[in-house]
Amino acid sequence: MNALLADPQPLADFIAQHAVPLCLGALGVAFALALAGQATARRLWPTGSRTPAQIATTGAVCLLCALLLFIAIASAVSADGDLVRLDHALADAMAAHQSAGALRVFALFTHFGDTIVLTGLCIAGAAALLAGRERLLAAALVAAIGGNSLLNHSLKAMFARVRPLHEHGQTWETSWSFPSGHSSGTLVAYGMAAWILMQLMPARWHLPVLLSAVAIALVTALSRVVLHVHYASDVMAGFASGSAWLTLCITVAALLRRRSAPSCNQPAGEMPERTAVHKEQQS
């Protein structure tokens, strides 16, 4: 490992030359982790409801892990060491090895994280939730997307890292590079949207919704590296900061939702079945 980091160019060239299959592999790993996470949650909380203490504890642990990951990445970038050398080598390799066709495809994926797209998702989602009298969920969606935007702009100004050179013309960015706003933005926006839908939809839709959010967030983040508009560490830091903010927003929303309506955390798909069983017992 030390030898690879001492001369990161061969590793960077390999990643750049096999960007598409490696992205597909990363997507497969992310799906496997999502499936494992959902299975673990069902095993720990079979009924789908958790106590406020369990919600707060789970949120605190996830938030702490995300914060520690961000601090570790930020420290490595500030130290200008091995990670920074790998960043520059990978950005140079992407610029040298990616075809125009691959860049066009990834440029399409990257639009999932555009400000106008996330703003539209926020407005449309909040309007739909308000129309359905889900004021708490509407407020949570706005707080998650709007708050993450403010957080990301603040972090960018704090670190003031210059972006890698990108002259392919498929996309153009002029703001600071660290952390990646597209990475944190898609994770928070689509992650919060997925959580909200999972509160409102039958249980059979939960897994498709979760995997869709995972796919969008990951593909958008990877597109930023392939297009070399961000360093790899920018994307990792964006995921870390976005995870921290998303965890905080979901934890607060879940606690408030649990407090206002204790039965609302019960999965929608289980309610009719339980009602039917109850009626049968009464008869």
SULUR-V392879 format. One record per residue. N is the residue number from 0. RES is the residue in one letter. OMEGA is omega in radians with two decimals (* if undefined). BURIAL is + if it has 16 or more other ideal C-beta (glycine too) atoms within 10 Angstrom, else -. D_LAST is the distance of its C-alpha to the last C-alpha in Angstrom with 2 decimals. Layout:
n=N res=RES omega=OMEGA burial=BURIAL d_last=D_LAST
n=N res=RES omega=OMEGA burial=BURIAL d_last=D_LAST
This chain:
n=0 res=M omega=3.12 burial=- d_last=68.20
n=1 res=N omega=3.11 burial=- d_last=71.16
n=2 res=A omega=3.13 burial=- d_last=73.34
n=3 res=L omega=-3.12 burial=- d_last=70.87
n=4 res=L omega=3.10 burial=- d_last=70.75
n=5 res=A omega=3.07 burial=- d_last=74.52
n=6 res=D omega=-3.00 burial=- d_last=74.97
n=7 res=P omega=-3.04 burial=+ d_last=71.70
n=8 res=Q omega=3.09 burial=- d_last=73.21
n=9 res=P omega=3.10 burial=- d_last=72.46
n=10 res=L omega=3.13 burial=+ d_last=68.80
n=11 res=A omega=3.11 burial=+ d_last=68.68
n=12 res=D omega=3.13 burial=+ d_last=70.32
n=13 res=F omega=-3.14 burial=- d_last=67.84
n=14 res=I omega=-3.12 burial=+ d_last=64.86
n=15 res=A omega=-3.12 burial=+ d_last=66.46
n=16 res=Q omega=-3.12 burial=- d_last=67.37
n=17 res=H omega=-3.03 burial=- d_last=63.84
n=18 res=A omega=-3.07 burial=+ d_last=61.94
n=19 res=V omega=3.11 burial=- d_last=59.58
n=20 res=P omega=3.10 burial=- d_last=58.39
n=21 res=L omega=3.08 burial=- d_last=58.14
n=22 res=C omega=3.10 burial=+ d_last=55.98
n=23 res=L omega=3.08 burial=- d_last=53.67
n=24 res=G omega=3.11 burial=- d_last=53.57
n=25 res=A omega=3.11 burial=- d_last=52.74
n=26 res=L omega=3.09 burial=+ d_last=49.90
n=27 res=G omega=3.10 burial=- d_last=48.54
n=28 res=V omega=3.14 burial=- d_last=48.78
n=29 res=A omega=3.08 burial=+ d_last=47.03
n=30 res=F omega=-3.14 burial=- d_last=44.14
n=31 res=A omega=3.12 burial=- d_last=43.90
n=32 res=L omega=3.12 burial=- d_last=43.88
n=33 res=A omega=3.11 burial=+ d_last=41.19
n=34 res=L omega=3.13 burial=- d_last=38.97
n=35 res=A omega=3.12 burial=- d_last=39.71
n=36 res=G omega=3.12 burial=- d_last=39.00
n=37 res=Q omega=3.12 burial=- d_last=35.60
n=38 res=A omega=3.12 burial=- d_last=34.69
n=39 res=T omega=3.13 burial=- d_last=35.92
n=40 res=A omega=3.12 burial=- d_last=33.94
n=41 res=R omega=-3.14 burial=- d_last=30.69
n=42 res=R omega=-3.13 burial=- d_last=31.59
n=43 res=L omega=-3.12 burial=- d_last=32.48
n=44 res=W omega=-3.01 burial=- d_last=29.56
n=45 res=P omega=-3.11 burial=- d_last=26.74
n=46 res=T omega=-3.13 burial=- d_last=24.24
n=47 res=G omega=3.14 burial=+ d_last=26.99
n=48 res=S omega=3.13 burial=+ d_last=27.28
n=49 res=R omega=3.09 burial=+ d_last=30.33
n=50 res=T omega=3.08 burial=- d_last=31.52
n=51 res=P omega=3.13 burial=- d_last=34.48
n=52 res=A omega=3.12 burial=- d_last=36.74
n=53 res=Q omega=3.11 burial=- d_last=35.85
n=54 res=I omega=-3.11 burial=+ d_last=36.43
n=55 res=A omega=-3.12 burial=- d_last=39.74
n=56 res=T omega=3.12 burial=- d_last=40.92
n=57 res=T omega=3.13 burial=+ d_last=40.25
n=58 res=G omega=-3.12 burial=+ d_last=41.99
n=59 res=A omega=3.14 burial=- d_last=44.92
n=60 res=V omega=3.13 burial=- d_last=45.54
n=61 res=C omega=3.13 burial=+ d_last=45.48
n=62 res=L omega=3.14 burial=+ d_last=47.66
n=63 res=L omega=3.14 burial=- d_last=50.15
n=64 res=C omega=3.14 burial=- d_last=50.44
n=65 res=A omega=3.13 burial=+ d_last=51.09
n=66 res=L omega=3.12 burial=- d_last=53.67
n=67 res=L omega=3.11 burial=- d_last=55.47
n=68 res=L omega=3.13 burial=+ d_last=55.64
n=69 res=F omega=-3.13 burial=+ d_last=57.11
n=70 res=I omega=-3.14 burial=- d_last=59.64
n=71 res=A omega=3.14 burial=- d_last=60.70
n=72 res=I omega=-3.14 burial=+ d_last=61.28
n=73 res=A omega=3.12 burial=+ d_last=63.05
n=74 res=S omega=3.13 burial=- d_last=65.28
n=75 res=A omega=3.13 burial=+ d_last=66.20
n=76 res=V omega=3.14 burial=+ d_last=67.08
n=77 res=S omega=-3.13 burial=- d_last=69.10
n=78 res=A omega=3.09 burial=- d_last=70.97
n=79 res=D omega=-3.08 burial=- d_last=72.19
n=80 res=G omega=-3.04 burial=- d_last=71.85
n=81 res=D omega=-3.11 burial=- d_last=70.44
n=82 res=L omega=3.12 burial=+ d_last=67.36
n=83 res=V omega=3.09 burial=+ d_last=69.57
n=84 res=R omega=3.09 burial=+ d_last=71.87
n=85 res=L omega=3.09 burial=+ d_last=68.97
n=86 res=D omega=-3.07 burial=+ d_last=67.77
n=87 res=H omega=3.12 burial=- d_last=71.18
n=88 res=A omega=-3.13 burial=+ d_last=71.67
n=89 res=L omega=3.10 burial=+ d_last=68.31
n=90 res=A omega=3.10 burial=+ d_last=68.97
n=91 res=D omega=-3.14 burial=+ d_last=72.41
n=92 res=A omega=3.09 burial=+ d_last=71.01
n=93 res=M omega=3.12 burial=+ d_last=68.40
n=94 res=A omega=-3.08 burial=+ d_last=71.18
n=95 res=A omega=-2.94 burial=- d_last=73.31
n=96 res=H omega=-3.07 burial=+ d_last=70.87
n=97 res=Q omega=3.12 burial=+ d_last=68.25
n=98 res=S omega=3.12 burial=- d_last=68.92
n=99 res=A omega=3.13 burial=- d_last=68.77
n=100 res=G omega=3.11 burial=- d_last=65.85
n=101 res=A omega=3.12 burial=+ d_last=63.76
n=102 res=L omega=3.12 burial=+ d_last=64.59
n=103 res=R omega=-3.14 burial=- d_last=63.49
n=104 res=V omega=-3.13 burial=- d_last=60.09
n=105 res=F omega=3.07 burial=+ d_last=59.47
n=106 res=A omega=3.05 burial=+ d_last=60.76
n=107 res=L omega=-3.13 burial=- d_last=57.89
n=108 res=F omega=-3.03 burial=+ d_last=55.30
n=109 res=T omega=-3.12 burial=+ d_last=56.85
n=110 res=H omega=3.07 burial=- d_last=55.99
n=111 res=F omega=-3.08 burial=+ d_last=52.35
n=112 res=G omega=3.12 burial=+ d_last=53.76
n=113 res=D omega=-3.11 burial=+ d_last=56.14
n=114 res=T omega=-3.10 burial=- d_last=55.98
n=115 res=I omega=3.12 burial=- d_last=55.42
n=116 res=V omega=-3.13 burial=- d_last=52.46
n=117 res=L omega=3.08 burial=+ d_last=50.77
n=118 res=T omega=3.10 burial=- d_last=51.54
n=119 res=G omega=3.09 burial=- d_last=50.01
n=120 res=L omega=-3.13 burial=+ d_last=46.86
n=121 res=C omega=-3.10 burial=+ d_last=46.69
n=122 res=I omega=-3.12 burial=- d_last=47.22
n=123 res=A omega=-3.14 burial=- d_last=44.94
n=124 res=G omega=3.14 burial=+ d_last=42.13
n=125 res=A omega=3.13 burial=+ d_last=42.41
n=126 res=A omega=3.13 burial=- d_last=42.53
n=127 res=A omega=3.14 burial=- d_last=39.39
n=128 res=L omega=3.09 burial=+ d_last=37.51
n=129 res=L omega=3.09 burial=- d_last=38.81
n=130 res=A omega=3.08 burial=- d_last=37.74
n=131 res=G omega=3.11 burial=- d_last=34.21
n=132 res=R omega=3.06 burial=- d_last=34.52
n=133 res=E omega=-3.03 burial=+ d_last=34.70
n=134 res=R omega=-3.13 burial=- d_last=37.75
n=135 res=L omega=3.13 burial=+ d_last=37.50
n=136 res=L omega=3.09 burial=+ d_last=37.36
n=137 res=A omega=3.11 burial=+ d_last=40.19
n=138 res=A omega=3.13 burial=+ d_last=42.28
n=139 res=A omega=3.13 burial=+ d_last=41.62
n=140 res=L omega=3.13 burial=+ d_last=42.83
n=141 res=V omega=3.14 burial=+ d_last=45.96
n=142 res=A omega=-3.11 burial=+ d_last=46.71
n=143 res=A omega=-3.06 burial=+ d_last=46.39
n=144 res=I omega=-3.14 burial=+ d_last=48.63
n=145 res=G omega=-3.13 burial=- d_last=51.06
n=146 res=G omega=3.12 burial=- d_last=51.38
n=147 res=N omega=3.11 burial=+ d_last=52.05
n=148 res=S omega=3.11 burial=+ d_last=54.78
n=149 res=L omega=3.13 burial=- d_last=56.50
n=150 res=L omega=-3.10 burial=+ d_last=56.17
n=151 res=N omega=3.10 burial=+ d_last=57.64
n=152 res=H omega=3.13 burial=- d_last=60.55
n=153 res=S omega=3.14 burial=- d_last=61.32
n=154 res=L omega=3.10 burial=+ d_last=61.33
n=155 res=K omega=3.14 burial=+ d_last=63.51
n=156 res=A omega=-3.13 burial=- d_last=66.01
n=157 res=M omega=-3.07 burial=- d_last=66.01
n=158 res=F omega=3.05 burial=+ d_last=66.83
n=159 res=A omega=3.13 burial=- d_last=68.84
n=160 res=R omega=-3.13 burial=+ d_last=68.91
n=161 res=V omega=-3.13 burial=- d_last=70.71
n=162 res=R omega=2.98 burial=+ d_last=68.93
n=163 res=P omega=-3.13 burial=+ d_last=70.29
n=164 res=L omega=3.08 burial=- d_last=72.60
n=165 res=H omega=-3.06 burial=+ d_last=70.89
n=166 res=E omega=-3.09 burial=- d_last=73.05
n=167 res=H omega=3.08 burial=+ d_last=71.15
n=168 res=G omega=-3.14 burial=- d_last=70.26
n=169 res=Q omega=3.05 burial=+ d_last=66.58
n=170 res=T omega=-3.09 burial=+ d_last=65.48
n=171 res=W omega=-3.13 burial=- d_last=67.41
n=172 res=E omega=-3.10 burial=+ d_last=66.47
n=173 res=T omega=-3.11 burial=- d_last=68.70
n=174 res=S omega=3.08 burial=- d_last=66.62
n=175 res=W omega=-2.93 burial=+ d_last=66.67
n=176 res=S omega=-2.97 burial=+ d_last=65.09
n=177 res=F omega=-0.12 burial=+ d_last=63.25
n=178 res=P omega=-3.10 burial=+ d_last=60.27
n=179 res=S omega=3.11 burial=+ d_last=59.02
n=180 res=G omega=3.09 burial=+ d_last=57.28
n=181 res=H omega=-3.12 burial=+ d_last=55.83
n=182 res=S omega=3.14 burial=+ d_last=54.26
n=183 res=S omega=-3.10 burial=+ d_last=52.74
n=184 res=G omega=3.14 burial=+ d_last=51.85
n=185 res=T omega=3.12 burial=+ d_last=49.88
n=186 res=L omega=-3.10 burial=+ d_last=48.12
n=187 res=V omega=-3.04 burial=+ d_last=47.05
n=188 res=A omega=-3.11 burial=+ d_last=46.32
n=189 res=Y omega=3.06 burial=+ d_last=44.39
n=190 res=G omega=3.11 burial=+ d_last=42.82
n=191 res=M omega=3.09 burial=+ d_last=41.50
n=192 res=A omega=3.12 burial=+ d_last=40.39
n=193 res=A omega=-3.14 burial=+ d_last=38.49
n=194 res=W omega=3.14 burial=+ d_last=36.79
n=195 res=I omega=3.13 burial=+ d_last=35.80
n=196 res=L omega=3.14 burial=+ d_last=34.42
n=197 res=M omega=3.04 burial=+ d_last=32.41
n=198 res=Q omega=-2.99 burial=+ d_last=30.76
n=199 res=L omega=-3.03 burial=- d_last=29.82
n=200 res=M omega=3.07 burial=- d_last=29.23
n=201 res=P omega=-3.04 burial=- d_last=26.53
n=202 res=A omega=-3.10 burial=+ d_last=27.24
n=203 res=R omega=3.13 burial=- d_last=28.71
n=204 res=W omega=-3.03 burial=- d_last=31.59
n=205 res=H omega=-3.10 burial=+ d_last=32.53
n=206 res=L omega=3.08 burial=- d_last=34.92
n=207 res=P omega=3.12 burial=- d_last=36.83
n=208 res=V omega=-3.13 burial=+ d_last=37.27
n=209 res=L omega=-3.11 burial=+ d_last=38.52
n=210 res=L omega=3.09 burial=+ d_last=40.93
n=211 res=S omega=3.12 burial=- d_last=42.27
n=212 res=A omega=3.11 burial=+ d_last=43.15
n=213 res=V omega=-3.12 burial=+ d_last=44.77
n=214 res=A omega=-3.12 burial=+ d_last=46.81
n=215 res=I omega=-3.10 burial=+ d_last=48.08
n=216 res=A omega=-3.07 burial=+ d_last=49.07
n=217 res=L omega=-3.11 burial=+ d_last=50.82
n=218 res=V omega=3.10 burial=+ d_last=52.64
n=219 res=T omega=-3.14 burial=+ d_last=53.87
n=220 res=A omega=-3.14 burial=+ d_last=55.16
n=221 res=L omega=3.13 burial=+ d_last=56.91
n=222 res=S omega=-3.12 burial=+ d_last=58.51
n=223 res=R omega=3.11 burial=+ d_last=60.30
n=224 res=V omega=-3.13 burial=+ d_last=62.05
n=225 res=V omega=3.12 burial=+ d_last=62.89
n=226 res=L omega=-3.06 burial=+ d_last=64.35
n=227 res=H omega=2.96 burial=+ d_last=66.19
n=228 res=V omega=3.06 burial=+ d_last=65.44
n=229 res=H omega=2.94 burial=+ d_last=64.00
n=230 res=Y omega=-3.13 burial=+ d_last=64.83
n=231 res=A omega=-3.14 burial=+ d_last=62.18
n=232 res=S omega=3.05 burial=+ d_last=62.00
n=233 res=D omega=-3.13 burial=+ d_last=61.32
n=234 res=V omega=3.11 burial=+ d_last=58.19
n=235 res=M omega=3.13 burial=+ d_last=57.05
n=236 res=A omega=3.08 burial=+ d_last=57.68
n=237 res=G omega=3.07 burial=+ d_last=55.80
n=238 res=F omega=-3.12 burial=+ d_last=52.75
n=239 res=A omega=3.14 burial=+ d_last=53.12
n=240 res=S omega=3.11 burial=+ d_last=53.54
n=241 res=G omega=3.11 burial=+ d_last=50.79
n=242 res=S omega=3.13 burial=+ d_last=48.39
n=243 res=A omega=-3.11 burial=+ d_last=49.23
n=244 res=W omega=3.12 burial=+ d_last=48.67
n=245 res=L omega=3.11 burial=+ d_last=45.47
n=246 res=T omega=3.14 burial=+ d_last=44.07
n=247 res=L omega=-3.11 burial=+ d_last=45.00
n=248 res=C omega=-3.14 burial=+ d_last=43.45
n=249 res=I omega=-3.13 burial=+ d_last=40.14
n=250 res=T omega=3.13 burial=+ d_last=39.93
n=251 res=V omega=-3.13 burial=+ d_last=40.63
n=252 res=A omega=-3.14 burial=+ d_last=38.27
n=253 res=A omega=3.12 burial=+ d_last=35.42
n=254 res=L omega=3.12 burial=- d_last=36.04
n=255 res=L omega=3.11 burial=- d_last=36.20
n=256 res=R omega=3.11 burial=+ d_last=33.07
n=257 res=R omega=-3.11 burial=+ d_last=31.23
n=258 res=R omega=-3.08 burial=- d_last=32.61
n=259 res=S omega=-3.13 burial=- d_last=31.80
n=260 res=A omega=-3.05 burial=- d_last=28.22
n=261 res=P omega=-3.11 burial=- d_last=26.88
n=262 res=S omega=-3.02 burial=- d_last=24.00
n=263 res=C omega=3.13 burial=+ d_last=26.48
n=264 res=N omega=3.11 burial=+ d_last=27.69
n=265 res=Q omega=-3.09 burial=+ d_last=24.44
n=266 res=P omega=-3.07 burial=+ d_last=25.20
n=267 res=A omega=-3.09 burial=+ d_last=24.06
n=268 res=G omega=-3.07 burial=- d_last=23.08
n=269 res=E omega=-2.99 burial=- d_last=20.43
n=270 res=M omega=-3.14 burial=- d_last=18.56
n=271 res=P omega=-3.11 burial=- d_last=16.65
n=272 res=E omega=-3.12 burial=- d_last=15.61
n=273 res=R omega=3.11 burial=- d_last=14.42
n=274 res=T omega=3.14 burial=- d_last=12.51
n=275 res=A omega=3.12 burial=- d_last=10.73
n=276 res=V omega=-3.12 burial=- d_last=10.03
n=277 res=H omega=3.13 burial=- d_last=8.81
n=278 res=K omega=3.13 burial=- d_last=6.28
n=279 res=E omega=3.14 burial=- d_last=5.19
n=280 res=Q omega=-3.14 burial=- d_last=5.51
n=281 res=Q omega=-3.12 burial=- d_last=3.79
n=282 res=S omega=* burial=- d_last=0.00
